[in-house]
Amino acid sequence: MVLETNLEDATAKRDDLPSAEDVYDRDKEIPLAEVFDEDFIGERTDFESFDELIAASPSDAGSTVELETVTDGEWDEFVATRTEFADEEALVMAARDHWVAKKLDLA
């Protein structure tokens, strides 16, 4: 699997990558459950699904749908102790790179 630190290197080695328009529709929202899929969550956190991770967090959110209720910075300590990431930003960026790698068939 391609990790977030070598996504750029992996794409540089390929000359047959699809265009951005072939990978996703700019006018369509990407579901969080697709970005934080079970493969990513299961391999890099203490949880099996993103909903499970959210429900275990110290916030009032109980599922992906309620994620917007989590305040800025509230997750950082939780993420640091229950995932392999130092904070929420690192988790989000790694999930983004995981999603991109899957869409580009690099994972």
C-alpha positions as a printed Julia matrix, in Angstrom:
107×3 Matrix{Float64}:
   0.0    0.0     0.0
   1.21   3.5    -0.77
   1.7    5.62    2.32
   1.15   9.36    2.37
   4.9   10.02    2.43
   5.59   8.35   -0.91
   2.44   9.09   -2.93
   4.23  11.74   -4.97
   7.11   9.34   -5.72
   4.69   6.6    -6.74
   2.82   8.89   -9.13
   6.07  10.15  -10.66
   6.95   6.58  -11.65
   3.71   6.11  -13.6
   3.05   7.53  -17.04
  -0.47   6.14  -17.4
  -2.3    7.96  -14.61
  -5.87   9.07  -15.3
  -6.75  12.74  -15.37
  -8.4   14.34  -12.36
 -11.69  14.5   -14.29
 -11.58  10.72  -14.79
 -11.03  10.12  -11.07
 -13.69  12.31   -9.52
 -16.38  14.86  -10.32
 -15.42  18.28   -8.94
 -19.1   19.09   -8.42
 -19.77  15.97   -6.37
 -19.0   15.76   -2.66
 -16.7   12.89   -1.67
 -18.26  10.95    1.23
 -16.09  10.84    4.35
 -16.73   7.12    4.66
 -15.08   6.69    1.25
 -11.98   8.66    2.27
 -11.8    7.03    5.7
 -12.57   3.55    4.44
 -12.37   0.35    6.49
  -8.96  -0.59    5.03
  -7.42   2.71    6.11
  -9.11   2.8     9.52
  -8.47  -0.87   10.29
  -4.78  -0.69    9.4
  -3.91   2.65   11.0
  -6.16   3.03   14.05
  -7.55   0.98   16.94
 -10.91   0.74   15.13
 -12.57  -1.17   12.31
 -14.66   1.67   10.84
 -14.74   5.46   10.79
 -18.11   5.46   12.55
 -16.6    3.32   15.33
 -13.67   5.74   15.66
 -16.02   8.72   15.85
 -18.31   7.02   18.38
 -15.32   6.28   20.65
 -14.02   9.85   20.49
 -14.55  12.29   23.36
 -16.96  14.32   21.23
 -20.75  14.09   21.16
 -20.61  12.8    17.58
 -21.73   9.2    17.23
 -21.27   8.67   13.5
 -19.83  10.14   10.34
 -23.05  12.08    9.78
 -22.55  13.92   13.09
 -18.87  14.65   12.54
 -19.5   18.36   11.98
 -20.36  18.66   15.69
 -16.74  17.99   16.7
 -14.96  21.2    17.66
 -11.58  22.2    16.25
  -8.72  20.56   18.09
 -10.97  18.3    20.17
  -9.68  15.2    18.46
  -5.93  15.82   18.59
  -5.25  14.01   21.87
  -7.69  11.23   21.0
  -6.1   10.74   17.57
  -2.61  10.73   19.09
  -3.5    7.96   21.55
  -5.81   5.77   19.41
  -4.23   6.0    15.95
  -0.74   6.03   14.5
  -1.0    9.78   13.85
   0.17  12.72   15.97
  -2.98  14.77   15.47
  -6.19  15.22   13.48
  -4.45  16.99   10.6
  -2.01  14.1    10.08
  -4.92  11.62   10.13
  -6.89  13.64    7.57
  -3.92  14.12    5.23
  -3.05  10.41    5.36
  -6.67   9.45    4.64
  -6.7   11.86    1.71
  -3.52  10.33    0.31
  -4.93   6.82    0.82
  -8.07   7.8    -1.14
  -6.02   9.36   -3.94
  -3.76   6.29   -4.13
  -6.83   4.05   -4.48
  -8.35   6.28   -7.16
  -5.07   6.25   -9.11
  -4.72   2.49   -8.65
  -1.49   2.94   -6.69
  -2.67   1.18   -3.53
